[in-house]
Amino acid sequence: GAGVSQSPSNKVTEKGKDVELRCDPISGHTALYWYRQSLGQGLEFLIYFQGNSAPDKSGLPSDRFSAERTGGSVSTLTIQRTQQEDSAVYLCASTRGPDRAQYFGPGTRLLVL
Amino acid sequence: GIQVEQSPPDLILQEGANSTLRCNFSDSVNNLQWFHQNPWGQLINLFYIPSGTKQNGRLSATTVATERYSLLYISSSQTTDSGVYFCAALGNTPLVFGKGTRLSVIA
C-alpha cells in the first residue's frame, strides 16, 4: 500500500484479556518497528524486525508482550493478560533499512478497563 | 544507549512568528529524523537528516553531527503547525525519541 496501515484503530478491552494488534508495512520495506506512546509522552521502542534476522526484543516491557512477523511483511503484536498500564497508543513503523527514514502508521489506541 | 534531549519543552507562538527547536544527542548517530505529531496523533516525517541542511517550504533543518545537535526552523508559523515535534536518533540501537517540543501557534 501507499503507507503503513494498522488495525484496529481503537481497541477497548477488559483487564486480563488478550489483544492482537496488526501492522501492514510499506511494500518493499524490510525493517519493521513497534513503539508505544503513553498519554503525553514520547515514544518507547518495543521490538524491531529486520529481514530474516532474529528480532530485537530488548524493548518489550514484560513477557506478556510478544510479536511476530510473517513472511517478512505483516506483523502482529500480542499482549496477553492485559493490565491497565498497557493502555497507550501502539505505533508501527517501517523502513527500507535500519539507517533509513522510518514511516509510521496511524497507531492503535488501546484502552484497558 | 543514545540520549536525546529536546528544547524547549513547550512553545507558544503568534501566527507569523519564526521559531527554532533544538535536539541534542549524546553520541554519534547514523540517522536523525524530525517528526510532527498532529493533534490526531499521526506522526509525519519532516526530515531525515543525519548531517547537513535541508529545506522544505517554511521548514528547514540542520544537523551538525560533530557537535551532536540538530535544529528545526519554522518560519512564518501557521496555526496548522501546532502539535508536538519529535527528534529521533539512531545509533547502534533502534530509534530513540526525545520527549518532544509542544508547539501552539495562536491566531
Interface residues (C-beta under 8 A of the other chain):
Chain A: Y33 Y35 Q37 Q41 G42 L43 F45 Y48 D56 S58 G59 V89 L91 A93 P98 D99 R100 A101 Q102 Y103 F104 P106 G107 R109
Chain B: N30 N31 Q33 F35 G41 Q42 L43 N45 Y48 P50 F86 A88 L90 T93 P94 L95 V96 F97 G98 K99 G100
